[in-house]
Amino acid sequence: MSRIEIEKALNDLNGLVLQGKSLDAFEKYYHNDVSMQENSMAPTIGKKANYDREVEFYGNVTDFRSAQVKGMGVGDDISFVIWHYDFTHKDWGNRNYSQVSVQHWKDGKIIKEKFVYAD
C-alpha cells in the first residue's frame, strides 16, 4: 500500500470517526488479525475481540463532547494520528486528553494499532 493510499484511507477512517461512525470505520479498515494495545497494557488480538472491546467502550460513554484530529503522518505501511478527546465515561468519569494512535498497515487494513496517552 503506497503512502498516498494509506493517507486516503486514514483520512476516510478519521472522517468516519468524527461523524460518530467509529464501528463502521473499524469494520472497513481493520484487519481480521488486528492487534490493538493501550499504552503498556497487553494487546487485544483479533478483529472480533477488538470489535467487542470497542462496543463496550462506546456503550459506557455517557456524554461525548468532542473528538478532534490535531495532526497525522504517513510512512511506509505506518501512520499516526494525534487525537484530542473530551467525553464522560460511566466508570472513568470526565476524560479530556490527547492521544497518539500509531497504525501499522497490511493488505490495505490496519494490522496493529497502539494508543499512547498519559494515564
C-alpha positions as a Python dict, from the first residue, in 0.01 Angstrom:
ca = {
    (1, 'M'): (0, 0, 0),
    (2, 'S'): (151, 333, -102),
    (3, 'R'): (177, 634, 127),
    (4, 'I'): (-89, 808, -83),
    (5, 'E'): (-326, 511, -43),
    (6, 'I'): (-264, 498, 332),
    (7, 'E'): (-324, 872, 364),
    (8, 'K'): (-650, 844, 168),
    (9, 'A'): (-769, 551, 383),
    (10, 'L'): (-663, 729, 704),
    (11, 'N'): (-849, 1046, 607),
    (12, 'D'): (-1161, 840, 538),
    (13, 'L'): (-1123, 648, 864),
    (14, 'N'): (-1078, 971, 1063),
    (15, 'G'): (-1378, 1124, 889),
    (16, 'L'): (-1594, 829, 986),
    (17, 'V'): (-1480, 858, 1349),
    (18, 'L'): (-1558, 1232, 1350),
    (19, 'Q'): (-1907, 1155, 1213),
    (20, 'G'): (-1970, 917, 1504),
    (21, 'K'): (-1924, 609, 1284),
    (22, 'S'): (-1627, 453, 1464),
    (23, 'L'): (-1764, 100, 1437),
    (24, 'D'): (-1818, 144, 1061),
    (25, 'A'): (-1457, 263, 1033),
    (26, 'F'): (-1346, -40, 1232),
    (27, 'E'): (-1531, -280, 1003),
    (28, 'K'): (-1392, -114, 691),
    (29, 'Y'): (-1027, -55, 786),
    (30, 'Y'): (-919, -316, 1042),
    (31, 'H'): (-756, -647, 951),
    (32, 'N'): (-903, -975, 1078),
    (33, 'D'): (-579, -1040, 1270),
    (34, 'V'): (-553, -689, 1419),
    (35, 'S'): (-367, -635, 1744),
    (36, 'M'): (-469, -326, 1945),
    (37, 'Q'): (-285, -205, 2254),
    (38, 'E'): (-346, 71, 2511),
    (39, 'N'): (-15, 212, 2643),
    (40, 'S'): (178, -74, 2809),
    (41, 'M'): (-125, -298, 2864),
    (42, 'A'): (-136, -639, 2697),
    (43, 'P'): (-267, -615, 2339),
    (44, 'T'): (-609, -743, 2237),
    (45, 'I'): (-572, -977, 1938),
    (46, 'G'): (-823, -1040, 1660),
    (47, 'K'): (-1096, -837, 1495),
    (48, 'K'): (-1387, -986, 1691),
    (49, 'A'): (-1222, -932, 2032),
    (50, 'N'): (-1130, -574, 1941),
    (51, 'Y'): (-1474, -503, 1794),
    (52, 'D'): (-1634, -626, 2118),
    (53, 'R'): (-1396, -404, 2317),
    (54, 'E'): (-1494, -102, 2105),
    (55, 'V'): (-1866, -175, 2150),
    (56, 'E'): (-1815, -198, 2527),
    (57, 'F'): (-1619, 129, 2535),
    (58, 'Y'): (-1879, 327, 2337),
    (59, 'G'): (-2158, 169, 2541),
    (60, 'N'): (-2001, 315, 2856),
    (61, 'V'): (-1961, 669, 2721),
    (62, 'T'): (-2240, 876, 2876),
    (63, 'D'): (-2155, 1213, 2717),
    (64, 'F'): (-1936, 1252, 2408),
    (65, 'R'): (-1849, 1619, 2372),
    (66, 'S'): (-1580, 1619, 2103),
    (67, 'A'): (-1306, 1448, 1907),
    (68, 'Q'): (-1050, 1638, 1702),
    (69, 'V'): (-761, 1538, 1479),
    (70, 'K'): (-465, 1754, 1583),
    (71, 'G'): (-214, 1604, 1340),
    (72, 'M'): (-121, 1297, 1140),
    (73, 'G'): (161, 1144, 943),
    (74, 'V'): (212, 862, 695),
    (75, 'G'): (515, 647, 616),
    (76, 'D'): (578, 308, 456),
    (77, 'D'): (298, 84, 592),
    (78, 'I'): (271, 301, 904),
    (79, 'S'): (70, 604, 1009),
    (80, 'F'): (-13, 803, 1319),
    (81, 'V'): (-291, 1034, 1429),
    (82, 'I'): (-285, 1277, 1719),
    (83, 'W'): (-637, 1290, 1863),
    (84, 'H'): (-793, 1509, 2130),
    (85, 'Y'): (-1097, 1364, 2308),
    (86, 'D'): (-1345, 1510, 2553),
    (87, 'F'): (-1609, 1274, 2695),
    (88, 'T'): (-1758, 1128, 3011),
    (89, 'H'): (-1726, 756, 3074),
    (90, 'K'): (-1951, 565, 3312),
    (91, 'D'): (-1655, 417, 3504),
    (92, 'W'): (-1372, 665, 3439),
    (93, 'G'): (-1558, 996, 3476),
    (94, 'N'): (-1469, 1304, 3273),
    (95, 'R'): (-1186, 1247, 3025),
    (96, 'N'): (-1028, 1537, 2835),
    (97, 'Y'): (-693, 1434, 2685),
    (98, 'S'): (-478, 1384, 2378),
    (99, 'Q'): (-351, 1051, 2249),
    (100, 'V'): (-133, 931, 1966),
    (101, 'S'): (-265, 634, 1767),
    (102, 'V'): (5, 452, 1569),
    (103, 'Q'): (-122, 220, 1293),
    (104, 'H'): (69, -47, 1102),
    (105, 'W'): (-91, -145, 769),
    (106, 'K'): (-106, -478, 585),
    (107, 'D'): (-319, -570, 283),
    (108, 'G'): (-490, -229, 291),
    (109, 'K'): (-603, -268, 653),
    (110, 'I'): (-470, -186, 998),
    (111, 'I'): (-296, -497, 1136),
    (112, 'K'): (-156, -334, 1453),
    (113, 'E'): (-253, -22, 1644),
    (114, 'K'): (-114, 124, 1965),
    (115, 'F'): (-270, 408, 2162),
    (116, 'V'): (-31, 620, 2368),
    (117, 'Y'): (-158, 874, 2623),
    (118, 'A'): (-94, 993, 2978),
    (119, 'D'): (-256, 767, 3237),
}
